[in-house]
């Protein structure tokens, strides 16, 4: 069923919302379905923001990159297409270790609490309307694809697109077009960074080929 996305203004800070979500997580494991049920029907962008948090700190949590990365891509595609999201049960019901996930979410929420000081309604033209929502949705999709590149051991390869996703999601939620613009900028920075890595790898490969020949 098609639904028109028109994200509502909120007076609750993003960090407060995240803290409430984190406090409600109990038990040895948690699934994305559990998190989405706690967030509620208006939380598509919040799901993207939450899914980006573990990538803002240097920690490796088994399964998170696949589950959260895929969720970000599928949800952002649904925003771009102006439809309610569909997520496969394999992603929704994948059990994640709360002992490893909660500290990452908590540290991510600390970062968001600092971001809250800069969030305020401005440049609303960049956060309002179906066309703008679709463009921003495409930007989150791009960041999600960059996030899932198999470069997890390379510094900042997950952090840069994670920041882009967080800024884009938070900016749209809080009607802050300036933060949305910075989110787009981080997408560009990520692409440039990956380009540099690809060029360096290519140059190294050529150097080795020349050496052995």
C-alpha positions as CSV (number, residue, x, y, z in Angstrom):
1,X,0.0,0.0,0.0
2,X,1.4,3.4,-1.0
3,X,1.8,6.1,1.6
4,X,2.9,9.7,1.2
5,X,5.8,10.6,3.4
6,X,5.5,14.0,5.1
7,X,7.7,13.8,8.1
8,X,6.2,15.7,11.0
9,X,8.0,18.3,13.1
10,X,9.0,17.2,16.6
11,X,10.0,19.1,19.7
12,X,11.7,16.0,21.2
13,X,15.5,16.0,20.7
14,X,17.0,13.1,18.8
15,X,19.2,12.1,21.7
16,X,16.2,11.9,24.1
17,X,14.4,9.7,21.6
18,X,17.4,7.5,21.2
19,X,18.0,7.3,25.0
20,X,14.5,6.1,25.5
21,X,14.9,3.5,22.8
22,X,18.1,2.2,24.4
23,X,16.7,2.0,27.9
24,X,13.9,-0.2,26.5
25,X,16.2,-2.8,25.1
26,X,16.4,-5.9,27.4
27,X,17.4,-9.5,27.1
28,X,20.5,-11.2,25.6
29,X,19.6,-10.4,22.0
30,X,17.5,-8.0,20.1
31,X,16.3,-7.9,16.5
32,X,15.7,-5.1,14.0
33,X,12.0,-6.0,14.2
34,X,12.1,-5.4,18.0
35,X,13.7,-2.0,17.5
36,X,11.3,-0.9,14.8
37,X,8.3,-1.9,16.9
38,X,9.7,0.2,19.8
39,X,10.3,3.2,17.4
40,X,6.8,3.1,15.9
41,X,5.3,3.9,12.6
42,X,6.7,7.4,12.3
43,X,10.3,6.2,12.9
44,X,11.6,5.3,9.4
45,X,14.3,8.0,9.6
46,X,14.9,7.3,13.2
47,X,15.6,3.6,12.2
48,X,18.2,4.9,9.8
49,X,19.8,7.1,12.4
50,X,19.9,4.3,15.0
51,X,21.3,1.9,12.4
52,X,24.1,4.4,11.6
53,X,25.2,4.8,15.3
54,X,27.4,1.6,15.6
55,X,29.5,2.8,12.6
56,X,30.4,6.1,14.3
57,X,32.9,4.4,16.7
58,X,35.7,1.9,16.0
59,X,34.0,-1.3,17.0
60,X,33.1,-4.5,15.2
61,X,29.8,-6.2,16.0
62,X,29.1,-9.4,14.0
63,X,26.1,-9.1,11.7
64,X,25.5,-5.4,12.3
65,X,26.9,-4.2,9.0
66,X,24.8,-6.6,7.0
67,X,21.5,-6.1,8.9
68,X,21.7,-2.4,9.5
69,X,23.2,-1.6,6.2
70,X,20.6,-3.5,4.3
71,X,17.8,-1.9,6.4
72,X,19.1,1.6,5.7
73,X,19.1,0.9,2.0
74,X,15.7,-0.7,1.8
75,X,14.1,2.0,4.0
76,X,15.7,4.9,2.1
77,X,14.6,3.3,-1.2
78,X,11.0,3.2,0.2
79,X,11.3,6.9,1.1
80,X,12.6,7.6,-2.4
81,X,9.7,5.7,-4.0
82,X,7.2,7.2,-1.6
83,X,6.1,3.8,-0.4
84,X,6.0,2.0,3.0
85,X,9.1,-0.2,3.4
86,X,9.4,-3.9,2.9
87,X,12.1,-5.7,4.8
88,X,12.8,-9.5,4.5
89,X,12.3,-11.6,7.6
90,X,16.0,-12.6,7.4
91,X,17.0,-9.0,8.1
92,X,14.2,-8.2,10.5
93,X,14.6,-11.3,12.7
94,X,18.4,-11.6,12.8
95,X,19.4,-11.7,16.5
96,X,22.1,-9.3,17.6
97,X,24.1,-9.5,20.8
98,X,22.8,-6.7,23.1
99,X,26.0,-6.8,25.2
100,X,27.9,-5.7,22.2
101,X,25.2,-3.6,20.5
102,X,24.1,-1.5,23.5
103,X,27.5,0.1,24.3
104,X,27.8,1.1,20.6
105,X,24.3,2.6,20.6
106,X,25.1,4.4,23.9
107,X,28.3,5.9,22.6
108,X,26.5,6.9,19.4
109,X,23.8,8.6,21.4
110,X,26.5,10.6,23.2
111,X,27.6,11.8,19.8
112,X,24.0,12.7,18.8
113,X,23.6,14.6,22.1
114,X,26.4,16.9,20.9
115,X,24.8,17.1,17.5
116,X,21.5,18.2,19.1
117,X,23.1,21.6,20.1
118,X,23.3,22.4,16.4
119,X,20.0,21.1,15.2
120,X,17.2,23.7,14.7
121,X,14.6,24.4,12.0
122,X,16.2,26.3,9.1
123,X,16.4,26.1,5.3
124,X,13.1,24.1,5.4
125,X,13.0,24.0,1.6
126,X,15.7,21.3,1.8
127,X,13.5,19.1,4.1
128,X,10.0,19.6,2.9
129,X,8.0,18.2,0.0
130,X,7.8,14.9,-1.9
131,X,10.5,15.8,-4.4
132,X,12.9,16.9,-1.8
133,X,12.1,13.8,0.3
134,X,12.9,11.6,-2.7
135,X,16.2,13.3,-3.3
136,X,17.2,13.0,0.3
137,X,16.1,9.4,0.3
138,X,18.4,8.8,-2.7
139,X,21.2,10.4,-0.7
140,X,20.6,8.0,2.3
141,X,20.5,5.1,-0.1
142,X,23.8,6.1,-1.6
143,X,25.3,6.4,1.9
144,X,23.9,2.9,2.7
145,X,25.5,1.4,-0.3
146,X,28.8,3.0,0.5
147,X,28.5,1.7,4.1
148,X,28.2,-1.9,2.9
149,X,31.4,-1.7,0.8
150,X,33.7,-4.5,2.0
151,X,36.3,-2.1,3.4
152,X,35.5,-2.5,7.2
153,X,39.2,-2.8,8.1
154,X,40.2,0.5,6.4
155,X,39.9,3.5,8.7
156,X,36.9,5.8,8.2
157,X,35.4,3.6,5.4
158,X,32.3,2.9,7.6
159,X,32.5,6.1,9.6
160,X,32.1,8.6,6.8
161,X,28.9,7.1,5.3
162,X,27.6,6.5,8.8
163,X,28.0,10.2,9.5
164,X,26.2,11.0,6.3
165,X,23.3,8.8,7.2
166,X,23.0,10.2,10.7
167,X,23.2,13.9,9.5
168,X,20.7,13.3,6.7
169,X,18.2,11.5,8.9
170,X,18.6,13.9,11.8
171,X,18.3,16.9,9.5
172,X,15.1,15.8,7.9
173,X,13.6,14.8,11.3
174,X,14.4,18.2,12.9
175,X,13.7,20.2,9.7
176,X,17.3,21.4,9.6
177,X,18.3,21.9,5.9
178,X,21.8,23.1,6.9
179,X,22.5,19.7,8.5
180,X,21.0,17.9,5.5
181,X,23.5,19.8,3.3
182,X,26.4,18.7,5.5
183,X,25.1,15.1,5.1
184,X,25.2,15.4,1.4
185,X,28.8,16.8,1.7
186,X,29.8,13.7,3.7
187,X,28.5,11.6,0.8
188,X,30.8,13.5,-1.5
189,X,33.7,13.2,0.9
190,X,33.1,9.4,1.1
191,X,33.1,9.0,-2.6
192,X,36.3,11.0,-3.0
193,X,37.9,9.0,-0.2
194,X,37.0,5.7,-1.8
195,X,38.3,7.0,-5.1
196,X,41.6,7.8,-3.5
197,X,41.7,4.3,-1.9
198,X,40.9,2.7,-5.3
199,X,43.7,4.8,-7.0
200,X,46.2,3.9,-4.3
201,X,45.3,0.2,-4.7
202,X,45.6,0.4,-8.5
203,X,49.0,2.2,-8.3
204,X,50.3,-0.3,-5.8
205,X,49.2,-3.2,-8.0
206,X,51.0,-1.6,-11.0
207,X,54.1,-1.1,-8.9
208,X,54.1,-4.7,-7.8
209,X,53.6,-5.9,-11.4
210,X,56.5,-3.7,-12.6
211,X,58.7,-5.0,-9.8
212,X,58.1,-8.6,-10.5
213,X,58.4,-8.2,-14.2
